[in-house]
Amino acid sequence: MTKFQKIKERAEHRKGGGAALKKLLPKMASKKQLQSLGDDRYLAMMTKCINQAGFSWKVIENKWPEFEEAFFGFDPRKLGLLSAEQWEAYTGDRRVVRNWQKIKALQENVFFVQEESRKNGSFGNFIADWPASDQIGLMSHLKKHGSRLGGQSALWFLRRTGKDCFILSRDVMVTLRGSGLEVAEQPSSQRDLKKIQAQFNEWHEETGLPYSHLSRIAACSVGENYLQQG
């Protein structure tokens, strides 16, 4: 496997030097910040990522204040009290995306967030305590127990809350495969995902860099789009 230093040098060359590359690296929340983030904010970010999947990110972003209003600021306690009829009524509410599958996902994720909060003291504790060295395990848990939280939706949910994590973008996968890792271009099997986790763990041990930075640097080291995120 290619040493990460070589990947980093390539990314620096493409981005105009180490200082320029450093400016592109994502910010991460501390464990304390993850723990202090309210259950409502985690639920809101889940919902935003789910609604942006297969849709215009900009449209959802511009419409987001209306989502917040329609869904009571994503307060799990208030949403947990809604009747089936009230949930169904959102399919006619112009303030939100009137897609029943995505509305139903929020309904189901209300109870997912509440359950993890009950078990861990808060949903933030649940996210903060899960080790970055087992991100694949966290992704599996989100997919199994949450609603529509598989694949890229789970990855972007974690990244946007500030959790240290890698993103399996096209350019990150090109870097991994180009470095010698034998996995599918669009990995979905646990076998491939565990191999990817092991490689990021190895790079983390080699460099001491957080997983979010390893991911972004890997993405910046290849591809035609010099602003491709990872």
GILINTA-V822913 format. One record per residue. N is the residue number from 1. RES is the residue in one letter. SS is DSSP state (a for helix, b for strand, c for the rest). PSI is psi in degrees with one decimal (NA if undefined). Layout:
BEGIN
N:RES:SS:PSI + N:RES:SS:PSI
END
This chain:
BEGIN
1:M:c:145.9 + 2:T:c:134.0 + 3:K:c:145.8 + 4:F:a:-26.0 + 5:Q:a:-38.5 + 6:K:a:-40.0 + 7:I:a:-42.6 + 8:K:a:-41.6 + 9:E:a:-39.2 + 10:R:a:-41.0 + 11:A:a:-40.9 + 12:E:a:-40.1 + 13:H:a:-41.6 + 14:R:a:-29.5 + 15:K:a:-0.4 + 16:G:c:24.9 + 17:G:c:168.7 + 18:G:a:-39.4 + 19:A:a:-40.3 + 20:A:a:-40.2 + 21:L:a:-40.6 + 22:K:a:-34.0 + 23:K:a:-21.2 + 24:L:c:-8.4 + 25:L:c:137.6 + 26:P:c:151.1 + 27:K:c:147.3 + 28:M:c:152.5 + 29:A:c:148.0 + 30:S:c:166.7 + 31:K:a:-40.7 + 32:K:a:-40.0 + 33:Q:a:-40.0 + 34:L:a:-40.0 + 35:Q:a:-33.2 + 36:S:a:-12.9 + 37:L:c:130.3 + 38:G:c:155.0 + 39:D:a:-34.6 + 40:D:a:-34.8 + 41:R:a:-35.8 + 42:Y:a:-42.8 + 43:L:a:-38.9 + 44:A:a:-44.2 + 45:M:a:-37.2 + 46:M:a:-49.6 + 47:T:a:-40.5 + 48:K:a:-45.9 + 49:C:a:-38.1 + 50:I:a:-40.3 + 51:N:a:-28.2 + 52:Q:a:-17.3 + 53:A:c:120.5 + 54:G:c:14.9 + 55:F:c:171.2 + 56:S:c:119.1 + 57:W:a:-39.5 + 58:K:a:-40.2 + 59:V:a:-46.2 + 60:I:a:-41.2 + 61:E:a:-44.9 + 62:N:a:-30.3 + 63:K:a:-6.1 + 64:W:a:-39.7 + 65:P:a:-32.9 + 66:E:a:-35.6 + 67:F:a:-47.4 + 68:E:a:-41.8 + 69:E:a:-47.7 + 70:A:a:-35.4 + 71:F:c:29.6 + 72:F:a:41.0 + 73:G:a:19.0 + 74:F:a:31.5 + 75:D:c:112.4 + 76:P:a:-32.8 + 77:R:a:-43.1 + 78:K:a:-44.9 + 79:L:a:-30.8 + 80:G:c:-15.0 + 81:L:c:-5.7 + 82:L:c:144.1 + 83:S:c:166.8 + 84:A:a:-37.7 + 85:E:a:-37.2 + 86:Q:a:-37.5 + 87:W:a:-44.1 + 88:E:a:-29.6 + 89:A:a:-22.5 + 90:Y:a:-19.1 + 91:T:a:-11.1 + 92:G:a:10.9 + 93:D:c:114.2 + 94:R:c:-9.6 + 95:R:c:-17.6 + 96:V:c:172.8 + 97:V:c:118.6 + 98:R:c:59.3 + 99:N:c:115.1 + 100:W:a:-37.0 + 101:Q:a:-38.2 + 102:K:a:-32.0 + 103:I:a:-42.8 + 104:K:a:-35.5 + 105:A:a:-41.9 + 106:L:a:-45.2 + 107:Q:a:-45.2 + 108:E:a:-34.3 + 109:N:a:-22.5 + 110:V:a:-46.6 + 111:F:a:-30.6 + 112:F:a:-48.2 + 113:V:a:-43.3 + 114:Q:a:-40.4 + 115:E:a:-45.1 + 116:E:a:-35.2 + 117:S:a:-40.3 + 118:R:a:-41.4 + 119:K:a:-34.6 + 120:N:a:-2.5 + 121:G:c:-28.1 + 122:S:c:158.9 + 123:F:a:-31.6 + 124:G:a:-38.4 + 125:N:a:-41.6 + 126:F:a:-47.1 + 127:I:a:-45.3 + 128:A:a:-35.1 + 129:D:a:-14.7 + 130:W:c:123.8 + 131:P:c:140.3 + 132:A:a:-23.7 + 133:S:a:-6.7 + 134:D:a:44.8 + 135:Q:a:-37.2 + 136:I:a:-37.0 + 137:G:a:-40.6 + 138:L:a:-41.8 + 139:M:a:-41.2 + 140:S:a:-39.8 + 141:H:a:-43.6 + 142:L:a:-41.0 + 143:K:a:-41.1 + 144:K:a:-41.9 + 145:H:a:-22.5 + 146:G:c:-178.1 + 147:S:c:125.9 + 148:R:c:37.4 + 149:L:c:41.5 + 150:G:c:169.4 + 151:G:a:-136.0 + 152:Q:a:-30.4 + 153:S:a:-42.6 + 154:A:a:-42.7 + 155:L:a:-46.7 + 156:W:a:-31.3 + 157:F:a:-47.8 + 158:L:a:-45.4 + 159:R:a:-42.4 + 160:R:a:-20.7 + 161:T:a:-8.9 + 162:G:c:2.9 + 163:K:c:136.3 + 164:D:c:115.1 + 165:C:c:157.6 + 166:F:c:155.3 + 167:I:c:132.3 + 168:L:c:63.5 + 169:S:c:170.5 + 170:R:a:-46.1 + 171:D:a:-34.8 + 172:V:a:-42.0 + 173:M:a:-36.9 + 174:V:a:-42.4 + 175:T:a:-45.5 + 176:L:a:-48.7 + 177:R:a:-38.3 + 178:G:a:-21.6 + 179:S:c:-7.2 + 180:G:c:1.6 + 181:L:c:123.9 + 182:E:c:90.3 + 183:V:c:164.6 + 184:A:c:155.2 + 185:E:c:-36.7 + 186:Q:c:82.6 + 187:P:c:136.9 + 188:S:c:-22.5 + 189:S:c:149.9 + 190:Q:a:-32.6 + 191:R:a:-50.2 + 192:D:a:-42.5 + 193:L:a:-37.1 + 194:K:a:-34.6 + 195:K:a:-38.6 + 196:I:a:-43.0 + 197:Q:a:-43.8 + 198:A:a:-37.7 + 199:Q:a:-42.6 + 200:F:a:-37.3 + 201:N:a:-40.3 + 202:E:a:-44.4 + 203:W:a:-36.8 + 204:H:a:-42.5 + 205:E:a:-37.6 + 206:E:a:-41.4 + 207:T:a:-25.7 + 208:G:c:2.7 + 209:L:c:147.8 + 210:P:c:158.2 + 211:Y:a:-36.0 + 212:S:a:-39.3 + 213:H:a:-39.5 + 214:L:a:-43.1 + 215:S:a:-47.6 + 216:R:a:-41.1 + 217:I:a:-43.0 + 218:A:a:-42.5 + 219:A:a:-36.4 + 220:C:a:-11.6 + 221:S:c:-6.9 + 222:V:c:176.1 + 223:G:c:161.2 + 224:E:c:-30.4 + 225:N:c:104.0 + 226:Y:c:-8.2 + 227:L:c:11.0 + 228:Q:c:130.0 + 229:Q:c:160.1 + 230:G:c:NA
END
